Amino acid sequence: MSSPEYAELVGFLGQRFDAIDRRFDELRGHFDEIYRRLERLEQEYQAIMQALRRIEGRLVDERTRREMLERDLATLRENIAVLTARIADIEQRLRASS
């Protein structure tokens, strides 16, 4: 290979490598944008997960409160049944003594 052919080959390859470098620069830009979007999605995901944990915690609290209220309501119903029976007994005794 002669010196002019070599110089021509080096020039040609240099142009090709420059074109390849530009393409890689463009690809790096695309990847940077993808990474920015992924980072934003990750942040949004973390925010959603935190909100979900708070909601789940509130649901557990609400379930506990509801269970307590249901127990209290059952106790009240039992007390009302006892009082109703006592009232009926008192009314019956009053009628019998009259």
Backbone hydrogen bonds, N-H to C=O, Kabsch-Sander energy under -0.5 kcal/mol:
donor,donor_aa,acceptor,acceptor_aa,energy
6,Y,2,S,-2.7
7,A,3,S,-2.5
8,E,4,P,-2.4
9,L,5,E,-2.7
10,V,6,Y,-2.8
11,G,7,A,-2.4
12,F,8,E,-2.7
13,L,9,L,-3.1
14,G,10,V,-2.5
15,Q,11,G,-2.2
16,R,12,F,-2.2
17,F,13,L,-3.0
18,D,14,G,-2.2
19,A,15,Q,-2.3
20,I,16,R,-2.6
21,D,17,F,-2.8
22,R,18,D,-2.3
23,R,19,A,-2.1
24,F,20,I,-2.6
25,D,21,D,-2.6
26,E,22,R,-2.4
27,L,23,R,-2.6
28,R,24,F,-2.9
29,G,25,D,-2.0
30,H,26,E,-2.1
31,F,27,L,-2.9
32,D,28,R,-2.7
33,E,29,G,-2.1
34,I,30,H,-2.5
35,Y,31,F,-3.0
36,R,32,D,-2.3
37,R,33,E,-2.4
38,L,34,I,-2.8
39,E,35,Y,-2.4
40,R,36,R,-2.3
41,L,37,R,-2.7
42,E,38,L,-2.6
43,Q,39,E,-2.3
44,E,40,R,-2.6
45,Y,41,L,-2.7
46,Q,42,E,-2.5
47,A,43,Q,-2.3
48,I,44,E,-2.6
49,M,45,Y,-2.7
50,Q,46,Q,-2.3
51,A,47,A,-2.2
52,L,48,I,-2.6
53,R,49,M,-2.4
54,R,50,Q,-2.1
55,I,51,A,-2.5
56,E,52,L,-2.9
57,G,53,R,-2.4
58,R,54,R,-2.3
59,L,55,I,-2.6
60,V,56,E,-2.2
61,D,57,G,-2.2
62,E,58,R,-2.9
63,R,59,L,-2.8
64,T,60,V,-2.4
65,R,61,D,-2.6
66,R,62,E,-2.9
67,E,63,R,-2.7
68,M,64,T,-2.2
69,L,65,R,-2.7
70,E,66,R,-2.7
71,R,67,E,-2.3
72,D,68,M,-2.8
73,L,69,L,-2.8
74,A,70,E,-2.3
75,T,71,R,-2.4
76,L,72,D,-2.6
77,R,73,L,-2.6
78,E,74,A,-2.3
79,N,75,T,-2.7
80,I,76,L,-2.9
81,A,77,R,-2.4
82,V,78,E,-2.4
83,L,79,N,-2.8
84,T,80,I,-3.1
85,A,81,A,-2.3
86,R,82,V,-2.3
87,I,83,L,-2.9
88,A,84,T,-2.6
89,D,85,A,-2.3
90,I,86,R,-2.7
91,E,87,I,-3.1
92,Q,88,A,-2.3
93,R,89,D,-2.3
94,L,90,I,-2.5
95,R,91,E,-2.2
96,A,92,Q,-2.2
97,S,93,R,-2.0
98,S,94,L,-1.0
